[in-house]
Amino acid sequence: AWRMPMSLKNYRQKAGLTQLQLAEAAGVSQSQITHHECGRRANISLGQARAIVRALNDRGVKCSLDSVFPCEEAKAA
């Protein structure tokens, strides 16, 4: 059975990070984290998405690019 992937917010909270802490660790703005967590994918490049996933992995939260930033087709399935 397909399960909804964890959201960025879930991963961030599992890592024990605030939005600002994750943003600083990934080198993105806090507003980018906020927008994505609210479902508005505003201005997050592939490189920035990878940096966010790397920051979460560096803090012991095992996740992948596809699990944190699922493509539209995966969300619709």
N, C-alpha and C positions, 0 to 999 in steps of 0.2 A: 504494500500500500504506500502511495506517495504521501510524504509528510511535508508540510510547509517548512521551508528552511528558516532557521533562526534569523532574526533581523539584525541589522547593524547595532541597534540599541541593545538587544539581548547580548550580543558578543561583547560590546563595550562594557556593559554592566558586569558580565562574567569576569572581565579583565580587571574590574574594580576601578575603572577610569571614568572621569567626568568627560563631557564633550570637549572641553578645553584641553584636558590632558591628552586625549586621543589625537586631537587636531595638532597639538604641538609635537607629539611623538611622530606623527605622519607627515608633518610639514604642510598641512592644509589649514584653511581657516575654520574656526568653530562654526561659522554659518554654513559651510559645506556639510559638516557633520549633521547639524540641525536639519538642514533641508532634506538630506537623504533619509534621516530617521523619520521625518514627517511625510515621506513618500514623494517629495519633490526632488527629483534627481537633477539638481542644478549644478552645472559646471564642474563635474568630477571627471577628470580625464582618466584614461586607463592607467597611466603612471601614478596618479594620486590614489586611485582605487587599490593598486598594488601596494602602495606605501601604507595605506590604512590596514590592509590585511597583514602586512609584514609587522606593523606595530602591535597588532593583536597577537600574532604568533609569538613575537618576542616576549610578550607578557604571559605566555603559557596557554593561550586560548587557541586551540587548533582549529583552524578554519581555512577555507580556500576562497579564491576570488569568486568562483561560481556560487559558493554558499552565502557569501556576504552580499554580493551584487548579482543576483540571479538575472538571467536574460528574460525579456518579456515573454518568450515562448514558454519558459519553465514556469513562470508565474501563472500563465493561462491554462496550463495543463491540469 
